[in-house]
Amino acid sequence: MKHSWKQVRYRLEYFACRLLAGLIPRLPRRACLSLAHLLGLLYYRLDGKGRAAARENLRLALGDTLDATARERAARASFLNFSRAMLDLFWARKITRENFRKYLHPQGFEHAKQVLAQHKSVIFVVIHHGAYEWLSLTAGFLGIPVSIVMLDFKNSSLDNIFRRAREHSGHHLIGQHQSMLKLLRAVRQRGGAGMLIDSPLRLHLPGAAIDAFGMKMHATMLHALLHTRTGVPMVPLTSVPHPDGSCTVTAHPPLAFLPGTSHQEITQRIWDFFEPFIRDRPDLWLWSYRYWRYKPKRATREYPFYAATDKRFDQAIAAAQTSPTTEAQKPVG
């Protein structure tokens, strides 16, 4: 019975996404924003598990800087931002190389182009913050197409729908299977790579135990592996959506690390770069994700209700504590 219902749900999800992918690009920009707001409110009301996780994450990560009312506003705004990001992904079919500057306001991309000129490749790193679905689109429209890792949906019928939307400006998407090998090939063949570095990671996948908002998080270190194996600097991308439907996309100065710097330290330093942006605009981060799925067995502080202990996580924490520390970050000309 459970299997039958899952198949029905997957088919409903597929037809809903097909409908959105066909309908959203036909809407005026204002109508798309209004629909995103409405769907975001509905999503916040109906997704009890996601709402509870968002509230708990905000309480434990920012409880010392936001009161209960402010945290509730940030949680709701996070759902609204997610809804806008998803609809913007489909609406982006109306954005072209001729009109993209009306909706996308790029700044700082001379940094990425300098890296390209020197290394013939670039590694973009991003998080689920702001108009994150439009970050890669901006780079593509500026003539910097890259290979991007796309997380596989549990409902595999959705993969092609989202693949077509995300490849709109010239990127190439690759699945999680053998993503390291494919990305390494893309970077070495004078292309580039882009990846979200804050997606929740299961312990069976290679990662690093880093500090995030004072709690230990199992985070991907794929970007650190790519950097150490190729020497190509990483360029962080951030974005801020605007009420008029446009957004500002910023490419920050590239980050490189001294030879011998551990993957653990690189992963931590990159997270340390992004965390202040989340603190500054918590309403734009995807708080409903279960980022702190694991906690230390002898945790000295409170963790979210969904966190569980696992000896493999304690081993990862111990390995991180014995990792050598270097003067890792250096400027790139």
Number of C-alpha atoms within 10 A of each C-alpha: 5 7 8 9 10 12 12 12 12 17 15 12 15 18 13 12 17 14 11 16 20 14 13 21 19 15 14 11 18 12 12 21 19 12 17 22 19 14 18 21 16 14 18 20 13 11 12 11 11 20 22 16 20 25 21 22 24 24 18 16 18 16 14 9 11 15 11 12 9 13 22 18 13 22 29 20 22 25 30 23 24 27 22 26 21 17 21 23 21 25 23 20 18 15 18 13 12 8 11 18 17 12 19 21 15 19 12 13 20 13 17 24 17 17 22 19 11 11 18 16 26 31 27 25 21 22 24 21 27 29 26 26 24 24 25 27 25 24 22 18 21 16 13 21 22 27 26 26 20 20 15 13 11 9 14 11 15 18 16 10 15 19 16 16 18 23 18 20 24 17 23 18 21 18 15 13 12 9 18 16 10 18 26 21 17 19 25 19 11 13 20 25 26 27 21 18 20 20 17 15 20 13 16 7 11 12 20 26 26 24 17 17 16 12 21 22 24 27 27 24 22 20 25 23 18 23 22 19 11 14 18 24 26 27 23 21 25 21 25 16 21 12 8 10 15 17 21 20 25 19 21 18 21 22 21 20 24 14 10 11 18 20 21 24 22 26 23 20 17 20 19 15 11 19 14 12 16 16 15 9 13 23 23 26 25 25 27 22 18 19 23 21 21 26 24 22 12 8 11 8 10 10 21 23 12 14 15 14 14 14 12 13 21 18 13 18 21 12 13 19 13 8 14 11 14 14 8 16 14 11 10 14 9
